[in-house]
């Protein structure tokens, strides 16, 4: 498969198609075949979205039209029945065409995946058949909220009145349901956090276009504004003490991190391929052979550690333990570092052309740096893992 940038002077490059091997997904998966078929269409506008900072609506529409929104939903609930590994491979392949579409879709996918984890345990997961039936796009605010959450909830008859600003909310322009949390400071037993789902069509919900970043510029991770929104009691899925670790985060981490990191491994694959293409076009391509070898080594590390994350999640049947969360977060840091190393080395391999926007490398390098901002940052992850190893609460 050959991808091209939309700029007339951008060189073509052969994109790797190895995701089905390193993720553990079967190489004949129909989901992998679908992802590969979508790559050229996604690639055609990737640079344009980056230049404009515009949302990848066309990419999300493509996924919607192919019923990918429910790929992780079990078949018995009307979904595509994809495994966790297939979803990771799907995301890595999409990133070869458009990292922003891939990352945006990973945010939706991890919310669906967390509900699949519940379904495997015969716990209520009522959103799954709704996603399958209507191809609903779910938007998460979890990473920014974390344990403390934000906003303000007031208890009223039949539910809560909530207000707040939630950012970043990836995919907000296409969102149908916001999956969020709100702080309830006046709760009878001390500050609590309510986790709830809010349709974007609800009165008082709006999207403020605030996303303007160095990389991943097309994810539409704008601010969702909640202005005195009524949330019925039935829409509250969890209530927990504020500012304290809760087992729900172990489920989120074990589900989400392999999916999100698979997107970034796809970015690393794309930037490495682009850099090699630039080097191969020089009079003496062997001059950078050692650098290329080092870059490929770091890419291999990113793939292998991401595969370990996927394997440990056991197709969304992993145990809900803080130890599993710690292991996943440690691997997340290792993947992130390997992805960034691959991107940095790609700049060296590509030479001066890598510094030009026409070369295609710099855009992917900028996108790769988004990996730094998913939970947890390395210093927090190390503290988390160290405390867990000592038998202490993670925070």
Buried (B, 14 or more C-beta within 10 A) or exposed (E): BEBBBBBEEBBEBEBBBBBBBBBBBBEEBEBBEBBBEBBBBBBBBBBBBBBEEBBBBBBBEBBBEBBBBBBBBBEEBBBBBBBBBBBBBBBBBBBBBBBBBBBBBBBBBBBBBBBBBBBBEEEEBEBBBBBBEEBBBBBBBBBBBBBEBBBBBEBEEEBBBBBBBBBBBBBBBBBBBBBBBBBBEEBEEEBBBBBBBBEBEBEBBEBEEBBEBEBBBBBBBBBBBBEEBBBEEEBBBEBBBBBEBBEBBBBBBBBBBBBBBBBBBBBBBBBBBBBBBBBEEEEEEEEBEEBBEBBBBBBEBBBBBBBBBBBBBEBBEBEBEBEBBBBBBBBBBBBBBBBBBBBBBBBBBBBEBBEBBBBBBBBBBBBBBBBEBBBBEBEBBBBBBEBBEEEEEBE
